[in-house]
Amino acid sequence: MTVRVQNTGKRAALVQAWTDDGSNERSTPEAANAPFVLRPPMFRLDQGKSQVLRILSTAADLPKDRESLYWLNVLDIPPTPSAKS
């Protein structure tokens, strides 16, 4: 599956994305628990540009008798303000 992310802001941003099972609302990429991997997991996204995230399954053993819900987390990390001389 693919998801398109677009930067409609006025400056470039660093984007970090990950999936998790929703069991921890403060999930981080390092502690996330989901049978998926994202490509690319981190990238620079310039103003007015877009990027496609590919979501790849890493497990074939999801329950067949019920639906499973996972979260896609996308974090926008803005640039730090430049130091004024």
ChimeraX attribute file (.defattr): number of C-alpha atoms within 10 A of each C-alpha:
attribute: neighborCount
match mode: 1-to-1
recipient: residues
	/A:1	9
	/A:2	11
	/A:3	11
	/A:4	9
	/A:5	14
	/A:6	14
	/A:7	17
	/A:8	13
	/A:9	11
	/A:10	9
	/A:11	12
	/A:12	18
	/A:13	19
	/A:14	14
	/A:15	19
	/A:16	17
	/A:17	19
	/A:18	24
	/A:19	22
	/A:20	22
	/A:21	16
	/A:22	15
	/A:23	11
	/A:24	11
	/A:25	8
	/A:26	8
	/A:27	16
	/A:28	14
	/A:29	13
	/A:30	7
	/A:31	10
	/A:32	17
	/A:33	17
	/A:34	18
	/A:35	16
	/A:36	16
	/A:37	16
	/A:38	18
	/A:39	14
	/A:40	15
	/A:41	16
	/A:42	15
	/A:43	13
	/A:44	14
	/A:45	19
	/A:46	17
	/A:47	14
	/A:48	12
	/A:49	13
	/A:50	13
	/A:51	16
	/A:52	13
	/A:53	17
	/A:54	16
	/A:55	18
	/A:56	13
	/A:57	12
	/A:58	10
	/A:59	9
	/A:60	7
	/A:61	7
	/A:62	10
	/A:63	8
	/A:64	7
	/A:65	6
	/A:66	7
	/A:67	7
	/A:68	9
	/A:69	9
	/A:70	14
	/A:71	13
	/A:72	16
	/A:73	13
	/A:74	14
	/A:75	13
	/A:76	14
	/A:77	12
	/A:78	11
	/A:79	10
	/A:80	7
	/A:81	6
	/A:82	6
	/A:83	5
	/A:84	4
	/A:85	3
